Amino acid sequence: MARSAILGSSLAKKYWMALTGLFLVTFLLAHLAGNLQLLDMSPQGQLKFNAYARFMTTFPLVKAVSYLLYFSILFHAFDGILLAVQNRQARPVRYVKENAGANRSWASNNMALLGVLILVFLVIHMKGFWYEMHWGPIGTDADGNKDLYTVVAAAFSQLWYVSLYVVMMAVLALHLLHGFQSAFQSLGLNHPRYTPAIKNVGVFFAVVVPVLFALIPVWMFANR
Ligand code: HEM
């Protein structure tokens, strides 16, 4: 009985991990689309980015989704750590029997470590930009909007900050490489016809999205 209770809770955790993970994936796409505006470093581009940032921090519907986002990040991280601990406790018996590690990628065996690194990155990232936008001593631009562009440009004028972002986007890529297709499996969305396509979309997403994110600090540093 105790065994089935543990299994049940572990399955439930995987289910919620998958749902929150796919929501975070959707956020990443929207966040990337918004931040790619930073590649236009002209004075008009800067004003446009600041107007966009104001919309994202004041429009009620976006604000409501933001709260769901903060909750999902914390839930996904907390649940993931619990799941890793649970798997580790179950490992001695299972691994000897099935040699389960044999066919698994490095990323799939280290999802919790990659996740914790992303969480640390998020603390640094949100302190640098999100906290500054909401509570920092931030100036205003010619349109009267908070000048978030200048905050971002100042951060990405430092080589160590740019390097940190590039390294962390590689970490994100590894996490997504396993996480994307694993989410569909956890939700039971397996089909001989669609699973290979989901895997391909997952690999494409895991490579292209972090590369485009990494391009932003590199571009801003190179054109500072
Ligand atoms: C070069 C890449 C990135 C840039 C330039 C960037 C830029 C920004 C900026 C300017 C903000 C503050 C805007 C606001 O307060 O609404 C922000 C917030 C945020 N970023 Fe990023 N970001 C990048 C990558 C990432 C990545 C990879 C993640 C997740 C792994 C992430 C997660 C977040 C979150 C959760 C917030 C708070 C969003 C909210 O309050 O709704 N960002 N980012």
Residues whose N, C-alpha, C, O or C-beta is under 5 A from the ligand:
A	BS01	HEM	N35 A53 M56 T57 S66 F129 W130 M133 F213 I216 P217
